């Protein structure tokens, strides 16, 4: 077992929890200011979409952190289990985490879509490399 790669996993989970706090720290005051009455019959996300965009950006990013990073978590834990969680894989894992944190910061503050897309695309490079490295190790 090579558990070094678990540290970037914990870092990204920690960042996700920071985004969760930031999301509610902005959402709850916005809901209160809008005097929003919750409607259980409203379509998913319909009511929240009426909040100011800069409030919604945090929630959108939190959702994004619950999507693609699950692939990273599975890969990183798999690499740790097969003893390949150090070296280049560790650097790739940290690169992924840094790119996702920067992506989150952009989405939650200025939300420049072209920059977000570039950061998202770049974050896939280490993810593909980790996938390749894990497959190569297991198939050789």
N, C-alpha and C positions, 0 to 999 in steps of 0.2 A: 504494500500500500504506500502510495506517495501522496501524502495529504497536504503538501504545500499549496496545491491548487484549490484547496477548500477556502483559503483566505480571500481570494477574489470573489468566490461565491458568497461568503459572509458579507463582504464589502457591498456587493450589489443588492443583497437582501436588506442590508442596513440602509442603503440609499433609497430603496423602495419604501421603507418605513418612514424615512425623512419626507419623501414625496407624499405619503399618506397623511402625515401631520400637516404639511404645507397645504395640501388639498383641503382638509377640513378647517384649517385656520383661516382660509380665505372663503371657503364655501359657506360655512355657518353664518358669519357676519353678513354675507351677501344675501342669503336666504332671509335672514332677519330684516335686513334693510328693505328687501322687496316685499316683505310681509306675505311671503309665499304660503299658500294653503296647499298642503299635499293632497293630491288627487290619486287614489289608488287605481282609478280607471284610465289614467293618462298612459299613453304608450311609453315604453322604456326610454328614458333620457329626454322626453319631451319637456318636462317642467324644468329640468336642470339647464336645458339649452336656452332658457329665457334669461339666465344669469349673464352678467357681463363676460365677454370673451376671455379676458385675462383671468377670470375665476375658472372658467371651463377648461382652459389650457392645462391647469394642474391635474384635473380629473382625467383629462384625455391622456396625459402622460402617465399617470398612475396605471391606467388601463393598459397602455403600451408596455409598461414594466411587468405586467402579468401575462403577456403574450410571448413574444419571441425569446426573452431571457429564459423561459422554461427549457428551451432547447440547450442554451448555455449551461444551465444547472445540470441537466442530464449528462451532457458531455463532460463537464468538469468532474462530476462525481464518478462517472465511468472511467475517466482517465486516472483519477486517484486510485480507484479499485484495481486497475490493471497495472499500477505502478508507473504510470507515465505522466504524473502530475507536476513534474519539475521541468527544468530546462526551457526549451523553446515553447512548450505548451503552457508553462507558467507565464511567460512573457505575453503570449497570445491571449491568455485569459485576462491578464491585467489590461492589455490593450482594449479588449472588448468592454471591460468595465469602465475604463476611462471614457471611451467613445459614447457609451450609453449615458454616463453622468453628464457629459457635455451636451448630448442630445436632449436630455431632460432639462438641463438648465436653459437651453435655447427655447425649447417648447414652452416651458413654464413662465418665461419672462418676455421675450420679444416675438416668439413664434414665427420666425422667418422660414417659410415652408421650404424654399430652395435649400437653405442651409441645413434644416432638419433632415431633408431627404439625403443630402450629401453625407451627413453624419451617420444616418441610418445605413446607407449603402456601404460606407467605410467600415461600420461595425460588423458587417457581414463577412468582411475579409478574414478577420481572425476566427470567426465562427466556422467558415468553410475550412480554414486551415486546421482547426481543432478536429473537425469532423474527418477530414482526410487523414490526419495523424492517428486518430483512434482506429479508423478502419484499417489503415496500413498495419498498425501494430497487431490487430486481431487477425488479420488475414495473412500475415507472414509467418 
